[in-house]
Amino acid sequence: MEQGKIQFNKKTWGRPLRLIFGRTTFLVFAVLMQLGVLFSAFLWLSDNVFYVYGGFTLLSTIVVIHIINKRQNPSFQMAWVIPVLVFPVFGALLYLFVELQLGTRRMDQRLGVLTGETKGYLGQDAGVMERLKTVSHGTASLSVYMNRYGHYPIYDHTYVQYYPLGDDMYPRLLEELRSAEHYIFMEYFIVERGEMWDTILEVLKEKVKQGVEVRMMYDGMCSLTMLPYHYPKQLEKFGIRCKMFSPVRPVLSSAQNNRDHRKITVIDGHTAFTGGINLADEYINRKERFGHWKDTGIMLKGDAVNSFLIMFLQMWNVTEHERESYENYTIGADYPYPETLNMDGYVMPYGDSPLDEETVGEHVYIDILNEASHYVHIMTPYLILDSDMITALTFAAKRGIEIIIIMPHIPDKLYAYLLARSYYAELLGAGVKIYEYTPGFVHAKSFTSDDTKAVVGTINLDYRSLHLHFECAAYLYRNAAVSQVEQDFQETLSKCQEITMEECRRYPLPKKIAGSVLRLFAPLM
C-alpha cells in the first residue's frame, strides 16, 4: 500500500518537477535574464546619463535609416522600426545584437561553400529544358530562375505518388526503408518517441546490422520537450549517425530563429519522401491532439530524387569539416525502375534558405498565382501574410481566378489562428474563398492550379516558412500526381465549412483586436 502511494506521488509530481527543473525552463529563464539585462541598461541610460542617451537616440535614428534602406521585405522593416522608435535605446541595441550574430554569418558562409561543392551535381539537363520550353514557356522561365538563383534543376523521368494522409504514407515509408540496400538519410523538424518513431527506429537498427549506412538529423527544438538533449548519442550506439540541427542554447541569438523545418527521407538515391508529415504519432492519427490531423506527403522515384539527396548532404555538412564524397551516393540514369511507373511530366524539388536574399519558396507560390488561368487551390495550417503574398492572392482573385484556401477549424496555436483571422476580411473582400476543415487540424502545405501544376512540401503561408526557416518542396508540372493532389483537395473541401463576410463581422471583438495587435509583430513570430 505504501509502495503504491509512493508510485502515485511520483506519477503526480514527476511531470511538474521536470517542468520546473528541466532544461527547457533553464533555457527560458536564461534568455529572459539576458533580455532583462538589456532592458535594465536601457532604463539606466535613459534616467541617469542624458548625453549618453542622446547618443543612443542618434544611433537609433541611424538604425532606422539603415532598416528602411535595407533590401528586405517591408513587413520586416516595419516590425523593427516600431520597437526602435518606441524604445530608442533598447530597440536599437536589440536590432544591432540580432544583426551582428556571428553564428548566422558563419552558417551562411559554410552553406555558400557547400553550394559551390555541389553545383556540379545540380546542373540543368539541357534536353529536359528544351522539351519543357515546347510545352510551357512560363514553367520554363520559372525553372531558369530556380536553377540560377536557387540552384535546383527541373527533371523529367520521375514517378510521384501522392499520399492524402500521414496514415497512408507511413506504411509505404516503412516498406521502402526495409528495402534499402546502401543508405538511408532522414531529416525532420519533429521526432517524438511513440508508435511511429519507435517502429521506424527498429527498422533503422536492423538495416544498420545489414550494413546499410543510416544518417538521421532533426531540429534542435525537439530537445526542449520531445527528446533528451543527448539523444543523438543514444542513436550512435545503434550505429546510426545522428545530429541535431542548431541545438537550442541559453543565449540570445537570431540563429536560433532559423529552424530546419524540412522533412526529407532519401533511400539509395532512387527514392525520396517529403511533405508535411513529421515523425510523431499525431501525424498518422495514432494520437489525437486537435481533432483529425489532415496532412499530406509524396514519394518520388527517379531522377528528381537527386535534388533531395544533395539538399540533405548540404545541411548535414554545415557542421562537418571534411569534404563529403557526394559521388558515393548518386546513381546513374540507368537505374532499373519498374516499367509500370508513370514518369510523365516534370518535377522540380527545391529548398529554401533564410540566410540568402532569395525567397524561392514564396516566389514559386506567387508565380503559380500570377500564371493561373482558372484556379489556385491551397491548403495551409497558417495564414500570416506579407504584403507581396496579400497582393498576389487578391490580384489573382480580382482578375477572376478561383482562389480557395483551406485552413484548420481546430488550431494548434491560438495566436496563429487569431493572426490568420485578421486577414480573412481583406481576402474575402477581394474574392478569395476561405474554408475551414471542421474535423480538426490541417497541417498540409499544398498548391494546385489549372490541372497542370502542384506543389507539395513543408512551406506554410506564414513568415516563418517563407522567410525564417529552412524548407523544402516539390513542384510538379503535368505529372500524373497533380490530379491526385487536386482530387484530395476536393474531397477535403467537402468536409469544410465556408467562412463568409457575415461570419467575419460576427467574430468576437476582443479576438479581432488581438489579431490586429499581433499583426504588428507577425514578421518576428
N, C-alpha and C positions, 0 to 999 in steps of 0.2 A: 504493500500500500504506500509506504513511504517512498519507495523507489519510483512508483508510478507518479507520485506527486512531484518528485524532482524532475522527471522527464517532462511533465506538463509544464513546469516552470521554465525549463529550457526552451520548449517549443514556443511558449508565450512570450518570453523575454529575449530569445535569441535574435530575432529579426530586428527589434528596436535597438538592441545593443550593437549589432553590426552596423546599423544605420548611423548611430551616434559616434562610434569609434572606428568606422570603416574608412577606407582610403578616399572614397568619394566625398565624405564630409570634410576630411582634411584638405582635399583639393579646393573645395568651395570656400572653406574658411581662409585658406592661404591667399586665394585670388581676391577675396573681399578685403583682406588685410592690406593688400597692395593697393587696391583702389582707395581704401581709407587713407593710406599714407599720401597718395597723390592729392586727394581732396583736402586733407589737412594742410598740406603745403600751399594749396590754393587759398585757403582761408587765412593762413598766417601771412602770406604775401599781400593779400588784399587789405588786411586790417592793420598791419604793422609797418610795411615798407612801401610807402607811397610811390617813390621813384622807381623801385623795382617792379611794382605792379604796373606802373605806367609803361615800363619797358616791355613787359609781357603783353600789355594791351596792344602795343605796336607790333609785337610778334604775332599776336592773334590776327591783326589786320593783314599782315604779310601772308599768314597761313590761309586766310580766306581767299586772298587774291590767287594764291597758288592752287587752291582747290578748284576755284572757278575756271582757271585756265588749263587745268589738268585734263588730259584725254581720258575721260571717264563718263560713265552713264550719269545723266543729270540727276537721277534719283539718289545715287550715292553722294553726289556733290551736295544736294540739299540736306541729306541725313547728317553730313559732317558740318556744314555751315551753321546749322541751327545750334548745336551744342557749343561750337566755338564762339559764336556771338553771344549766347546766353551766359556762358561761363568763360570769359575771355582768357583766363589763365589755365584753368583745369582742362577746358576743351582743347586748347592749343597743345598743351603738354600731352594729352591723351592721343591726339592725332599724330604728333611727331613720334611718340612712343610706338604707335602701331606701324607707321610708315618706315621707320628705321630698323625694323626687325631683321637681324642678320640671318636667322634661320630660314625665313621665307626666301631671301635672296640666294642663299646657298642652294636651296632646293630647286629654285628656278634655273640657276646656273647648271646644276647637275642634270636636270631634265633636258636642258639645251644640248649638253654633251651626248646624252643618250639618244636624243632625236637625231643628231648627226651620225652616231654609230649605226642606227637602224634605218637610215634613209634608203640605203640600197635594197632593203627588204620590203619597202613600201612604195616602190615605183609604180607608176600607172602604166598598165599594158596598153600600148598604142592601138592595137587591134580592137580591144574592148571599147576604147573611147571612140574610135571611128564608127563602130557599129551603133553605139549609143547615139551619136550625132544624127544618124539617119532616122532614128526613132523619135528623139526628143531633144531639140536644141536647148530647151530650158533646163532639163535634168543634166545635160552635158555641161552646161555653164556652171551649175551648182557643183558638179564633180570637179571641174577645173579649180574652182575656189577652194574646195575641201582638200584637194591634193596639194595645192600651192601653199595654203596657209594653215591647214590642219594636219597636213602630211598623211592623208588617208586616201587610198585609191578606191575606185569602184570596180567591182568584179562581175563577171558572169560565171557560169559553171558552178552554181551554188544552190543547194537544196535548203529550203527553210520550212520548218514545221512550227506552227503557232500553237500555243497552249493557253486556253482561256482562263485557267485557274492553276494555282500552285499545286493543287491536288492532282492535276493532270500531268504536270511536268515532272513532279517528284519521282514517280516510278520509272519514267524514261531516263531521268538523270542517273538513278541507281543502276539501271541496265547498262548505260554507256560507261559508267565508272567501272563496273565489273568487267567490261570487255577491254579495258585499257591494257596495252602491251608494253608501252615505253614510258609515258609520263602523264601525270595529271597535275594541272595548275589551277588553283582556285583562289579567287579574290572577291571578298564580300564585305559589305558595310556592317552587317549584323550577323553574328554567330552566337547562338544561345543553346545551351545544353537542353536536350529534350528528345522526343522520338526522332525528329528529322535529322538533327545533327549527330545524335548518338549512332543512328543507323549508318549514316554516311561515313562517320569515323571508323566504324568497324570494317567497312569496305576498304577504306584507305589503308588501314593497318594490314589487311590481308594482301592488298596489292603491293605494299612495301615488301612483304615477305616473298612475293613472287618476283622481286627485282625491279618493280616499276618505280620511277622517280616521282615523288609526290611533294609538291610545294603548296603551302597554304598561307594566305595573307588576309588579315582582316583589320578593320579600322580600330584605332586605339580607343574610341569611345566605348567599345564593348567592355573594356576593363573597369568601367565605372560601376556597372550594375549587373553585367551578364556573365563575365568570365573572370577568373582570378588574374591578377596582374602578370603572374609568371606562367600563364597557361602555355605560351609557346614552348617553354622548356619541357612541359609535360608531353607535348606532341613530339618534340625532338627525341624523347626516349623511345617512341614507337618507330623512329626512322623517318618521320615527316618533317621536312624543313619548314619552319613556321616563323612568321614575324608579324608584329603589329605595325600598322602604318601610323606614324605620328602619335606615339603614346602620349596620353594626356598627363601633363606635369603641372605642379602647383605654381605656375608663373604666368603673369600676363603676357600673352603672345598672340599676335594675329595669325601665326602659323597654325594654331590650334583651331582656328575658324575654318581652315581648308581641309575638310574631311574627304576620305576616299569612299565615295558613295557608289562605286561601281559594283556590279555583280557579274562575275565572269568565271566560267569554267572552260578550260581547253583540254582536250584529250587527244594525245598523239598527233596533234597538228591537223587533224582532219575533222574534228567535231568540236563545236563550241555551244555554250548556253549563255544567254543573257536575259534581261528583263527586270521586273521589279521585285522578284522573289529572293528574299534573304534566306538564311539557313536557321530558321526558328519555326516553332510549331504553329503559330498563328497564320503563317504564310501558306500552310497546307490545311488549315482549318481543323487541326488537331487540338487547338486551344482557342477558345473564344475570348476576344478582348473587346471588340467594337462591332458586335454582330457578325454577319458573314463577311469574310475577308476576300474581296474581289481583287485578284492580281493576275498578271499575265507574264508570259515568257516565250522565248523562241529557242529552237535548236537549229544550228547551221551545220551543214556538211558540204565541204567543197573548198574552193579557192579562197573565199572570203574569210574563212577561219584564220587565215594568216594574220589579218589585222588584229584580231583579239589576242593572238599569241604574242605579237610584238607589243601590244598595249600592256599585257601582263608583265612581260620581261622588262619593259621600261620602268614600270612602277616598282617592281621587285628590286631593281638595281639602283634605285635612288640612294640607298644606304650601303651599297656594295662598293668595293674599291677595285676589284679585279674585273677585267672585261669579260662580258658574257659570250659564250660560244653559241651565237644565235643559229648558226648553220646546223647545229646538232638537233635542232627542234623543228625546223621547217621540213616540209615534204614536197615532193615533185607533183606536177600536174597529172602524172600518170597513176595516181593512187586509184585502186580498183573500187570505185563506188558501184553499188548495185544499179543495174540498168533501169530499175523501176522508179528511181528517184527523179522527180521533175526538177530539172535545173534550168528552167527557162527564166528569162528576165535578168535583173541586175540587183546586186546587194552591195551596200557601202557601210561597213562598220566604221564607227568613229568614236574618238574620245574627246573630252573637253577638259582643259586645264584652267584653273582660276588664276594661274600665275603669268599667263601671256596676255596679249591685248586682243585676242580673237575669241569672241563668244560664239564659237561654232555651233553649239547646241541651240542657242536662240536663233542664229541665222538660218539654220535648217528649218526650224518651225516657221519663221517669218517667210522664208522662200515658199514653203508649201501654201501658206495663206495668200501670198501675193500671186502665185501661179494658178490657184484654183479656178476652175470654170463652173463647177456645180456645187460642191460641198467640201467641208472640212469637219470631221468628227473627232472629238478629243475626249480622252479620259485622263484625269489627273487628280491626285489627292489634295493638292494645294493650289490656290489661285492667289498669288501675291505678285502683282504685275508691275513691271517698269513701264515707262512712257512708250517705249518702242513697241512692246507687245500689246499694250492697250490700243495703240494706233493701228497695228496690223489686224487685230481682231475686229475692231469696229469698222475699219475701212472695208474689209472683206465683206462684212455683213451689209454695209451700206450699198455696196455695188451688187447686191443680190445673191451672194454666195450663202448657202445654208451653213451656218456655224452652230454646232451643237456641242456643248461641254457637259460631260457627266462628272459630278462631284460626289463626295460621300454625304450621306444623310446623318450618319453617326461618326463624328470626327474623332481623331485620336488626340488632337491638340486643340483646346478651346481657343487659344489666342490666334492660331492659324485659321480657324473657321470664322472667327469674328472679322479677321482681316479680309478673308475671301468674300464675306457678305458685303463688305464695304465697296466692292467692285460690281456687285450684281446689278444695281440700278443703272449704272453707266453703260454696262454691256447690253442689258436688256433694252435700254432706250435706243441703242444703235441697231437692234435687230438680232443680236446674238441670243440663242436659246440656251437656257441652263436647266439641267435636270439633276436631281439628287437620288442616289442609289438607296432606296428605302430599306433593303435587307441589312445594310451595315456600312462597311468602310471600303471605299475604292482606293487601292494602292497602285493601280495600273497607271502606266505612263505611255500613252499611245496616241498617234495621229493617223487618220486615214483620209484620203482625198481622191475623189473622181474615179474610184475603182482602179486606180493605177499606182497610187503611192501610199506608203505606210511607214511609220516609224514606231519601233518598239524598243524600249530601253529603260534607263534609270532616271531620265531627265524630267523632273517636275516643272510645272509652270509657276515657279517661285524664284526669289532672288538667290536662295542658297544653291539650287541646282544650276541656274543659268549663269551665276557669277562667282560663287564661292566654293563649290565642291568640284572634285574630280569625278567625272561622269562618263557614261558610255551609252551607245545605242546602235541600232542597225537601221539604215534607210533602205527600204525595199521599193523597187520600181518594176512594174509589170511582172512581178514574181507571183507565183500561184498563191503564196501565203497572204497576199494583200486582201484577197476575197475572204480569207479566214478571219482576218482582223476585223474587217467590216461586218461580217456576219455576227461575230461576237459582240460588236458594238450594238447592233440592232437588238440582239437578244438581251443584252444588259439594259438597253433603253426601255424595254418592255417592263422592267422591274423598277423603274424610276418614277418619281413624281416631278412634274414640271414646276419650275419656280416662275411665278408671274410678277408683274409690276405691282399688282394689288397686294400680293403676299409680301413684297418688299416694303410697302408702305405700312403694313401691319406689324412688321418686325419691331420688337420692343425698343423703345428709345434709348435706354441705358446701353443696350448692346450695340446700337448704331453709333453712339458716341464713343464707346470703347474701341470699335473698329476704326473710326475716323482718327482717333488719337494714335492708335497703333500704326497707322499708315505713315506717321512721321518717322518711325524707327524701322519700318519694314526692310529697308536695304541692309540693316545691321543685325537683323534677327535670324 
